[in-house]
Amino acid sequence: MAKTTIHPTAIIDDGAQVGAGSRIWHWVHVCGGARIGQGVSLGQNVFVSNKVSIGDRCKIQNNVSVYDNVTLEEGVFCGPSMVFTNVYNPRSLIERKSEYRDTLVKKGATLGANCTIVCGITIGEFAFIGAGAVVNKDVKPYALMVGVPARQIGWMSEHGEQIPLPLEGEGSYTCPHSGQGYSLQGNRIIRGL
């Protein structure tokens, strides 16, 4: 694995764990309790709070703040300026740090540029959140979500291509890029035919 690269303007607080081969760019701040896996890329002006876990090979693009109680599994993509929250009903005059809600983004999911992930939900494996969407409820694995509030309009392959199957019913599809098979069973995509 390549060596870890940290730009001189980045601030990595004592105690932070940064995995081998990670790249940390200009004006990033990683707090001391953060755990960052191997081969992670943190773009310009990223903030990573204390109670955060970032899995191997995640890519967090410019201007993203990953707040307490957010967990990113392996291979999550966070597009430029997308937003996480951790308090459902914030007020400046009321202390709510004891009310942080957990957000889990599962393996391989994509969170598009400028989307907002409202706290307390789970984004399923290889789900794809379109640019500018506002997600306020759990997302199924492989679901393609767009809009405000976000709604499912289709399915995405692990390769990042739309799967031409309906939202519900039965069917199968083989990705021409990877050869992976997908099966629609009711309202869920199962990998493998």
C-alpha positions as CSV (number, residue, x, y, z in Angstrom):
1,M,0.0,0.0,0.0
2,A,1.2,3.5,-0.8
3,K,2.3,5.8,2.0
4,T,-0.1,8.1,3.7
5,T,0.0,11.7,2.3
6,I,-1.0,14.6,4.5
7,H,-0.9,18.2,3.1
8,P,1.0,20.7,5.4
9,T,-2.2,22.8,5.9
10,A,-4.1,19.8,7.3
11,I,-4.7,19.5,11.0
12,I,-4.7,15.9,12.4
13,D,-5.4,16.0,16.1
14,D,-3.5,13.7,18.5
15,G,-5.2,10.4,18.8
16,A,-6.8,10.3,15.3
17,Q,-6.3,7.0,13.5
18,V,-5.4,7.3,9.8
19,G,-4.9,4.2,7.8
20,A,-2.0,3.5,5.4
21,G,-2.2,4.9,1.9
22,S,-4.7,7.6,2.8
23,R,-4.5,11.0,1.2
24,I,-5.5,14.1,3.2
25,W,-5.6,17.3,1.2
26,H,-5.6,21.1,1.9
27,W,-7.2,22.6,5.0
28,V,-8.6,19.3,6.3
29,H,-9.3,18.9,10.0
30,V,-9.5,15.4,11.6
31,C,-10.4,15.3,15.3
32,G,-8.6,13.1,17.7
33,G,-11.3,10.5,18.1
34,A,-11.8,9.8,14.4
35,R,-11.0,6.4,12.9
36,I,-10.1,6.5,9.2
37,G,-9.3,3.4,7.2
38,Q,-6.7,2.6,4.6
39,G,-6.7,4.2,1.1
40,V,-9.1,7.0,2.1
41,S,-9.1,10.3,0.2
42,L,-10.2,13.4,2.1
43,G,-10.6,16.4,-0.3
44,Q,-9.9,20.1,0.4
45,N,-11.7,21.6,3.4
46,V,-13.1,18.3,4.8
47,F,-13.9,18.1,8.5
48,V,-14.0,14.8,10.4
49,S,-15.4,14.9,14.0
50,N,-14.4,12.7,17.0
51,K,-17.1,10.0,16.9
52,V,-16.7,9.1,13.3
53,S,-15.6,5.9,11.6
54,I,-14.6,6.0,7.9
55,G,-14.0,2.6,6.2
56,D,-11.2,1.7,3.8
57,R,-11.2,3.2,0.3
58,C,-13.8,5.9,1.0
59,K,-13.6,9.1,-1.0
60,I,-14.8,12.3,0.6
61,Q,-14.8,15.2,-1.8
62,N,-14.2,18.9,-1.1
63,N,-16.2,20.8,1.6
64,V,-17.8,17.9,3.4
65,S,-18.2,17.8,7.2
66,V,-18.6,14.3,8.7
67,Y,-20.1,14.9,12.1
68,D,-20.3,12.8,15.3
69,N,-22.3,9.6,15.1
70,V,-21.7,9.1,11.3
71,T,-20.3,5.8,10.2
72,L,-19.1,5.2,6.6
73,E,-18.4,1.6,5.6
74,E,-15.9,0.6,3.0
75,G,-15.9,2.3,-0.4
76,V,-18.4,5.1,0.3
77,F,-18.3,8.1,-2.1
78,C,-19.3,11.5,-0.6
79,G,-19.7,14.0,-3.4
80,P,-18.6,17.7,-3.2
81,S,-20.4,19.8,-0.5
82,M,-22.8,17.0,0.5
83,V,-24.2,17.4,4.0
84,F,-24.5,15.1,7.1
85,T,-26.6,16.1,10.1
86,N,-26.5,14.6,13.6
87,V,-29.3,16.4,15.5
88,Y,-32.9,16.1,14.1
89,N,-34.3,19.3,15.6
90,P,-31.4,21.7,16.3
91,R,-31.7,25.0,18.1
92,S,-28.8,27.3,19.0
93,L,-30.3,28.0,22.4
94,I,-30.9,24.4,23.4
95,E,-28.0,21.9,24.1
96,R,-28.8,18.6,22.2
97,K,-25.4,16.8,22.2
98,S,-27.0,14.0,24.1
99,E,-29.6,13.6,21.3
100,Y,-27.2,12.9,18.4
101,R,-28.7,10.3,16.1
102,D,-26.6,7.6,14.4
103,T,-26.2,7.6,10.6
104,L,-24.9,4.5,8.8
105,V,-23.8,4.6,5.2
106,K,-23.2,1.0,4.1
107,K,-20.5,-0.4,1.7
108,G,-20.2,1.1,-1.7
109,A,-22.9,3.7,-1.5
110,T,-22.7,7.0,-3.4
111,L,-23.9,10.3,-1.9
112,G,-24.1,12.8,-4.8
113,A,-22.9,16.4,-4.8
114,N,-24.9,18.7,-2.5
115,C,-27.2,16.0,-1.2
116,T,-28.3,16.1,2.4
117,I,-28.5,13.1,4.7
118,V,-30.9,13.7,7.6
119,C,-29.6,12.0,10.7
120,G,-30.8,8.7,12.2
121,I,-31.1,6.7,9.0
122,T,-29.3,3.9,7.2
123,I,-28.2,4.1,3.5
124,G,-28.1,0.5,2.1
125,E,-25.2,-1.1,0.3
126,F,-24.4,0.3,-3.2
127,A,-27.3,2.7,-3.0
128,F,-27.0,5.8,-5.1
129,I,-28.2,9.2,-3.9
130,G,-28.6,11.8,-6.7
131,A,-27.1,15.3,-6.6
132,G,-29.1,17.7,-4.4
133,A,-31.4,15.0,-3.0
134,V,-32.6,15.3,0.7
135,V,-32.8,11.8,2.3
136,N,-34.9,11.6,5.4
137,K,-35.6,7.9,5.7
138,D,-33.8,4.5,5.3
139,V,-32.6,3.6,1.8
140,K,-32.7,0.1,0.4
141,P,-29.5,-1.5,-1.0
142,Y,-28.9,-0.7,-4.7
143,A,-31.7,2.0,-4.7
144,L,-31.4,5.1,-6.9
145,M,-32.8,8.1,-5.0
146,V,-33.5,11.6,-6.2
147,G,-35.5,14.7,-5.3
148,V,-36.7,16.6,-2.2
149,P,-37.6,14.7,-0.3
150,A,-35.8,11.8,-1.9
151,R,-37.8,9.1,-3.6
152,Q,-36.7,5.9,-5.3
153,I,-36.8,6.0,-9.1
154,G,-34.8,2.9,-9.9
155,W,-31.9,0.6,-9.1
156,M,-28.1,0.9,-9.5
157,S,-25.5,-1.8,-10.1
158,E,-22.2,-2.0,-8.1
159,H,-20.5,-0.7,-11.2
160,G,-22.6,2.5,-10.9
161,E,-24.9,2.0,-13.9
162,Q,-28.7,2.0,-13.7
163,I,-30.3,-1.4,-13.7
164,P,-33.3,-1.6,-16.1
165,L,-35.8,-3.3,-13.8
166,P,-39.0,-1.9,-12.3
167,L,-39.2,-0.8,-8.7
168,E,-41.2,-4.0,-7.8
169,G,-41.9,-7.4,-9.2
170,E,-39.6,-10.1,-10.6
171,G,-36.7,-10.0,-13.0
172,S,-33.0,-10.4,-13.5
173,Y,-30.2,-8.4,-15.1
174,T,-26.5,-9.0,-15.8
175,C,-24.2,-6.0,-15.8
176,P,-22.4,-5.8,-19.1
177,H,-19.4,-4.1,-17.5
178,S,-18.8,-6.5,-14.6
179,G,-20.8,-9.6,-15.5
180,Q,-22.5,-9.4,-12.1
181,G,-26.0,-10.7,-11.9
182,Y,-28.9,-9.0,-10.1
183,S,-32.3,-10.4,-9.3
184,L,-35.4,-8.3,-8.4
185,Q,-37.5,-10.1,-5.8
186,G,-40.6,-8.1,-4.7
187,N,-39.2,-4.7,-3.9
188,R,-35.5,-5.6,-3.3
189,I,-32.5,-6.3,-5.5
190,I,-30.5,-9.3,-4.6
191,R,-27.0,-9.7,-6.1
192,G,-26.6,-13.0,-8.0
193,L,-29.1,-14.6,-10.4
